[in-house]
Amino acid sequence: MIQGAGQGPAVRGMMVMPVVPVNAAVPPYATDEGYTPTERNLPVVGRAPAPDVPTVSLTPVPEPGPGAAPADGPGPLYVVGDVHGYLDELRAALLAQGLIDAQDRWAAGNTRLWFLGDFTDRGPDGIGVIDLVMRLSAEAAASGGYCKALMGNHELLLIGAKRFGDTPVSSGAGTASFHAAWLLNGGQRNDMDRLQDHHLQWMSRLDAMAEEDGHLLVHSDTTAYLDYGDSIEAVNDAVTETLQRADAEECWDLFRKLTKRFAFRDQGGAEAVRELLGAYGGQRVVHGHSPIPYLTGQVGSEDGEDSGAPAVDGPHVYADGLAIAMDGGVTMAGKMLVAQLPLPG
């Protein structure tokens, strides 16, 4: 990828976050207008600690044998919402769709599979999730399909926590650091301990957006992507270049922009979707990031009262039918969503 594109204006509004030493207790934090942290109202569902070893092998996948049938055009298109370290739930969801077999191997031939980002934090085995996605990418390619992934804000957060640690960065409302933000947003020490260079390299090269079959795929329900270019290629190049320059302030600005949410919800939401589609193409935006129970008002309602346990049956179509939300809220006892596009009906 050749990156190019300016960075655009800074986003106003950021949480007040003091620098937190590695062994210090995580303090409560305040938020300023315009910033929507992912920690609030998203409790971690208890799980046993993951073993301190890689979950899957990264052995090379052989090319198809001479008798393998060639793929006849592109296969069906699937998308996966936010995983957040819930490896067992991801495996079960992929198996239920016939995308992997009982041994967690690719079983979908020339199917196209996109993950919408946020592989780590909150759940017990984020590194295991990354290992699985990396291996499935190789296996899918060998079978004539593909398995690809987008950059989520939690990938940016983990990269920043590893690279910059407690280095102070300027926010809209005080001093912050990547390490403090990572802890406050569900960072798991087990993931950090197991994070290796090949994980960092893979995450750093992820695209920020893609277009497939008229679907504009992004992680975050925000229009902040417009600050990074007027085409999909320009945005992807700008994000990659930002990470390659490894400037803490610049990476922090990228992180906080892609942490913005709810641009497609409520009044004006459809117009915001149309703005993105007009710039980057496609007929619908498909995103993760904001859990469906937030979007439907089941959790985090304006009056501060929750309306009961979240019930997620599938993707949420909203904003005049122009947006599809794929974060089923697995971190809040919701659902790991894997869906085929286009949605029926």
C-alpha positions as CSV (number, residue, x, y, z in Angstrom):
1,M,0.0,0.0,0.0
2,I,1.2,3.5,-0.8
3,Q,-0.3,5.9,1.6
4,G,-1.0,9.5,0.9
5,A,-3.8,11.8,2.4
6,G,-3.8,14.5,5.0
7,Q,-4.9,14.0,8.5
8,G,-7.7,16.5,8.6
9,P,-8.9,18.5,11.6
10,A,-8.6,17.1,15.1
11,V,-11.7,15.8,16.7
12,R,-12.9,17.7,19.7
13,G,-13.7,16.0,22.9
14,M,-11.7,13.4,24.7
15,M,-11.6,11.6,28.1
16,V,-9.5,12.9,30.9
17,M,-7.0,10.1,31.5
18,P,-3.9,10.4,33.7
19,V,-0.8,8.3,32.9
20,V,-1.1,5.1,34.7
21,P,2.0,3.1,35.8
22,V,2.0,-0.5,34.7
23,N,1.3,-1.9,38.1
24,A,-1.1,0.8,39.3
25,A,-4.8,0.3,39.9
26,V,-6.9,1.7,37.1
27,P,-8.7,4.9,38.2
28,P,-12.1,5.9,37.1
29,Y,-12.2,8.5,34.3
30,A,-14.3,11.3,33.2
31,T,-15.4,12.0,29.6
32,D,-15.8,15.2,27.7
33,E,-18.5,15.9,25.2
34,G,-18.1,14.1,21.9
35,Y,-16.1,11.1,23.1
36,T,-17.9,7.8,23.7
37,P,-15.6,5.4,25.5
38,T,-16.2,1.7,25.0
39,E,-15.7,0.7,28.6
40,R,-18.9,2.1,30.1
41,N,-21.8,-0.3,30.4
42,L,-19.8,-3.1,28.7
43,P,-19.0,-5.6,31.5
44,V,-16.7,-8.5,30.7
45,V,-18.4,-11.8,30.9
46,G,-16.3,-14.0,33.2
47,R,-14.1,-16.6,31.6
48,A,-11.3,-18.8,32.8
49,P,-7.8,-17.3,32.0
50,A,-6.4,-18.4,28.6
51,P,-3.3,-20.5,28.6
52,D,-0.1,-18.6,28.1
53,V,0.7,-20.3,24.8
54,P,-0.4,-19.7,21.2
55,T,-3.9,-21.1,20.6
56,V,-3.3,-22.2,17.1
57,S,-0.4,-23.2,15.0
58,L,0.8,-20.8,12.3
59,T,2.2,-23.6,10.0
60,P,2.2,-22.9,6.3
61,V,-0.9,-24.1,4.4
62,P,-0.1,-26.2,1.2
63,E,-1.4,-25.1,-2.1
64,P,-4.4,-27.1,-3.5
65,G,-3.5,-30.3,-5.2
66,P,-3.6,-30.8,-9.0
67,G,-7.1,-32.4,-8.7
68,A,-8.6,-29.5,-6.9
69,A,-11.5,-27.9,-8.8
70,P,-11.0,-24.2,-9.7
71,A,-13.2,-21.6,-8.2
72,D,-16.0,-20.5,-10.6
73,G,-16.3,-16.8,-9.8
74,P,-16.4,-15.2,-6.3
75,G,-18.0,-17.2,-3.5
76,P,-20.6,-16.0,-1.0
77,L,-19.7,-13.0,1.2
78,Y,-19.8,-13.2,5.0
79,V,-18.9,-10.6,7.7
80,V,-18.0,-11.0,11.3
81,G,-18.7,-8.4,14.0
82,D,-16.5,-7.5,17.0
83,V,-14.9,-10.6,18.6
84,H,-13.1,-9.0,21.6
85,G,-11.2,-12.0,22.7
86,Y,-14.1,-14.5,22.8
87,L,-12.4,-17.2,20.9
88,D,-14.8,-20.0,21.8
89,E,-17.8,-18.0,20.8
90,L,-16.1,-17.1,17.5
91,R,-15.3,-20.8,16.7
92,A,-18.9,-21.8,17.4
93,A,-20.3,-19.1,15.2
94,L,-18.0,-19.9,12.3
95,L,-18.7,-23.6,12.6
96,A,-22.5,-23.0,12.7
97,Q,-22.2,-21.1,9.3
98,G,-20.1,-23.9,7.8
99,L,-17.0,-21.7,7.4
100,I,-14.7,-23.9,9.5
101,D,-14.8,-27.6,10.4
102,A,-14.7,-29.2,13.9
103,Q,-10.9,-28.9,13.8
104,D,-11.1,-25.1,13.2
105,R,-9.9,-25.5,9.6
106,W,-11.2,-23.5,6.7
107,A,-14.1,-25.5,5.2
108,A,-15.8,-22.9,2.9
109,G,-14.0,-23.2,-0.4
110,N,-14.1,-19.9,-2.3
111,T,-16.2,-18.1,0.3
112,R,-15.2,-14.5,1.1
113,L,-15.0,-13.6,4.8
114,W,-14.4,-10.2,6.3
115,F,-13.8,-9.5,10.0
116,L,-14.8,-5.9,10.9
117,G,-12.0,-5.4,13.6
118,D,-11.7,-5.4,17.4
119,F,-10.1,-8.8,18.0
120,T,-8.8,-8.2,21.4
121,D,-9.6,-6.6,24.9
122,R,-12.3,-7.5,27.4
123,G,-12.5,-11.2,26.5
124,P,-10.1,-13.9,27.6
125,D,-8.1,-14.8,24.5
126,G,-7.5,-11.9,22.0
127,I,-4.2,-13.3,20.8
128,G,-5.9,-16.7,20.1
129,V,-8.4,-14.9,18.0
130,I,-5.7,-13.1,16.0
131,D,-3.9,-16.4,15.5
132,L,-7.0,-18.1,14.2
133,V,-7.8,-15.3,11.8
134,M,-4.3,-15.3,10.5
135,R,-4.3,-19.0,9.9
136,L,-7.8,-19.0,8.3
137,S,-6.5,-16.3,5.9
138,A,-3.8,-18.6,4.6
139,E,-6.2,-21.6,4.4
140,A,-8.9,-19.7,2.6
141,A,-6.4,-18.3,0.0
142,A,-5.3,-21.9,-0.6
143,S,-8.9,-22.9,-1.2
144,G,-9.7,-20.1,-3.7
145,G,-11.5,-17.9,-1.2
146,Y,-10.2,-15.3,1.2
147,C,-10.4,-14.3,4.8
148,K,-9.6,-10.6,5.4
149,A,-9.8,-8.2,8.3
150,L,-10.3,-4.5,8.9
151,M,-8.6,-2.2,11.4
152,G,-10.6,-1.6,14.6
153,N,-10.0,1.0,17.2
154,H,-8.9,-1.8,19.6
155,E,-6.2,-2.8,17.2
156,L,-4.9,0.8,17.2
157,L,-5.2,0.7,21.0
158,L,-3.1,-2.5,21.4
159,I,-0.5,-1.3,18.9
160,G,-0.2,2.0,20.8
161,A,0.0,0.4,24.2
162,K,2.8,-1.9,23.0
163,R,4.7,0.8,21.1
164,F,4.2,3.9,23.3
165,G,3.3,2.6,26.7
166,D,2.9,5.5,29.2
167,T,4.2,8.2,26.8
168,P,2.0,11.2,27.4
169,V,-0.2,12.3,24.5
170,S,-2.4,15.4,24.3
171,S,-6.1,14.9,24.3
172,G,-8.9,17.4,24.1
173,A,-9.4,17.4,27.9
174,G,-6.0,16.7,29.4
175,T,-3.2,14.2,29.3
176,A,-3.6,10.6,28.2
177,S,-1.5,7.6,27.3
178,F,-2.1,4.5,25.2
179,H,-1.4,2.2,28.1
180,A,-3.9,3.9,30.4
181,A,-6.5,3.9,27.6
182,W,-5.8,0.2,26.9
183,L,-6.4,-0.7,30.5
184,L,-9.5,1.4,30.8
185,N,-11.0,-0.2,27.7
186,G,-10.6,-3.8,28.7
187,G,-6.9,-4.5,28.0
188,Q,-5.9,-8.0,29.1
189,R,-2.4,-8.5,30.5
190,N,-2.4,-12.1,29.1
191,D,-2.8,-10.7,25.6
192,M,0.1,-8.2,26.1
193,D,2.3,-11.0,27.5
194,R,1.7,-13.1,24.4
195,L,1.8,-10.3,21.8
196,Q,4.6,-11.0,19.3
197,D,6.1,-9.0,16.4
198,H,4.2,-10.9,13.8
199,H,0.9,-10.0,15.5
200,L,1.9,-6.3,15.5
201,Q,3.0,-6.4,11.9
202,W,-0.3,-8.1,10.8
203,M,-2.4,-5.6,12.7
204,S,-0.4,-2.6,11.4
205,R,-1.1,-3.6,7.8
206,L,-4.9,-4.0,8.1
207,D,-7.1,-1.8,5.9
208,A,-9.5,0.6,7.4
209,M,-12.3,0.1,4.9
210,A,-13.3,-2.0,1.9
211,E,-16.1,-2.3,-0.6
212,E,-17.6,-5.7,-1.5
213,D,-20.7,-6.3,-3.6
214,G,-22.1,-2.8,-2.9
215,H,-21.3,-3.0,0.8
216,L,-19.0,-0.4,2.3
217,L,-17.3,-2.3,5.1
218,V,-15.9,-0.2,8.0
219,H,-15.3,-0.8,11.7
220,S,-16.6,2.3,13.3
221,D,-20.0,4.0,12.8
222,T,-18.4,7.4,12.3
223,T,-17.7,9.8,9.4
224,A,-14.2,10.4,10.7
225,Y,-12.8,8.3,7.8
226,L,-13.5,11.4,5.7
227,D,-10.6,13.1,7.4
228,Y,-8.2,10.6,5.9
229,G,-9.0,10.7,2.2
230,D,-11.6,10.9,-0.5
231,S,-11.3,7.3,-1.7
232,I,-11.0,3.9,0.0
233,E,-7.4,3.5,-1.2
234,A,-6.4,7.0,0.1
235,V,-7.9,6.2,3.5
236,N,-6.2,2.9,3.8
237,D,-2.9,4.3,2.7
238,A,-3.2,7.2,5.2
239,V,-3.9,4.9,8.1
240,T,-1.0,2.6,7.2
241,E,1.4,5.5,6.8
242,T,0.3,6.9,10.2
243,L,1.2,3.7,11.9
244,Q,4.5,3.4,10.0
245,R,5.6,6.9,11.1
246,A,5.1,5.7,14.7
247,D,4.4,9.2,16.1
248,A,2.5,8.8,19.4
249,E,0.5,12.0,19.0
250,E,-0.5,11.2,15.4
251,C,-1.4,7.6,16.3
252,W,-3.5,8.9,19.3
253,D,-5.4,11.2,17.0
254,L,-6.2,8.3,14.7
255,F,-7.3,6.2,17.6
256,R,-9.6,8.7,19.1
257,K,-11.2,9.5,15.7
258,L,-12.0,5.9,15.0
259,T,-13.4,5.5,18.5
260,K,-16.2,8.0,17.7
261,R,-19.6,6.3,17.3
262,F,-23.3,6.7,16.7
263,A,-23.0,8.9,13.6
264,F,-25.7,6.9,11.8
265,R,-28.1,6.7,14.7
266,D,-30.9,9.1,15.5
267,Q,-31.8,12.3,13.5
268,G,-29.3,12.9,10.6
269,G,-28.0,9.3,10.7
270,A,-29.1,8.5,7.2
271,E,-27.5,11.6,5.8
272,A,-24.3,10.7,7.5
273,V,-24.4,7.3,5.8
274,R,-25.1,8.8,2.5
275,E,-22.1,11.1,2.9
276,L,-19.8,8.1,3.4
277,L,-21.4,6.2,0.5
278,G,-21.1,9.3,-1.7
279,A,-17.4,9.5,-1.0
280,Y,-16.4,5.8,-1.1
281,G,-19.1,4.0,-3.0
282,G,-21.5,1.2,-2.2
283,Q,-25.2,1.1,-1.4
284,R,-25.0,0.2,2.3
285,V,-22.5,0.7,5.2
286,V,-21.7,-2.4,7.2
287,H,-20.0,-1.7,10.6
288,G,-19.1,-3.0,14.0
289,H,-17.9,-1.0,17.0
290,S,-21.2,0.1,18.5
291,P,-23.0,-2.9,20.1
292,I,-26.5,-3.4,18.8
293,P,-28.0,-3.1,22.3
294,Y,-26.7,0.5,22.4
295,L,-28.2,1.2,19.0
296,T,-31.6,-0.2,19.9
297,G,-31.8,1.4,23.3
298,Q,-31.7,-1.9,25.3
299,V,-28.5,-0.7,27.1
300,G,-27.3,2.8,27.8
301,S,-30.6,4.5,27.2
302,E,-30.8,8.3,27.5
303,D,-32.6,8.1,30.8
304,G,-29.8,6.1,32.3
305,E,-31.9,3.0,32.8
306,D,-31.4,-0.3,31.0
307,S,-34.4,-2.1,29.7
308,G,-33.3,-5.6,30.6
309,A,-30.8,-8.1,29.3
310,P,-29.8,-7.5,25.7
311,A,-31.5,-9.6,23.1
312,V,-29.7,-9.8,19.8
313,D,-31.0,-12.1,17.1
314,G,-28.9,-10.9,14.2
315,P,-27.6,-7.8,12.4
316,H,-29.4,-4.5,13.0
317,V,-30.5,-2.6,9.8
318,Y,-31.2,1.0,10.4
319,A,-30.7,4.6,9.1
320,D,-33.4,4.2,6.4
321,G,-32.0,0.7,5.6
322,L,-28.6,2.1,4.7
323,A,-26.6,0.9,7.6
324,I,-26.1,-2.6,9.0
325,A,-24.6,-3.0,12.5
326,M,-22.7,-6.2,13.2
327,D,-21.5,-5.9,16.8
328,G,-23.8,-8.2,18.6
329,G,-22.5,-7.3,22.1
330,V,-20.7,-10.5,22.9
331,T,-18.9,-8.7,25.8
332,M,-22.3,-7.9,27.4
333,A,-23.8,-11.4,27.1
334,G,-25.1,-10.6,23.6
335,K,-24.2,-12.6,20.5
336,M,-21.2,-13.3,18.2
337,L,-22.5,-12.3,14.8
338,V,-21.5,-14.0,11.6
339,A,-23.8,-13.1,8.7
340,Q,-24.0,-13.6,5.0
341,L,-24.5,-10.6,2.8
342,P,-26.7,-9.4,1.3
343,L,-29.1,-9.9,4.1
344,P,-32.3,-11.7,3.1
345,G,-35.4,-9.5,2.6
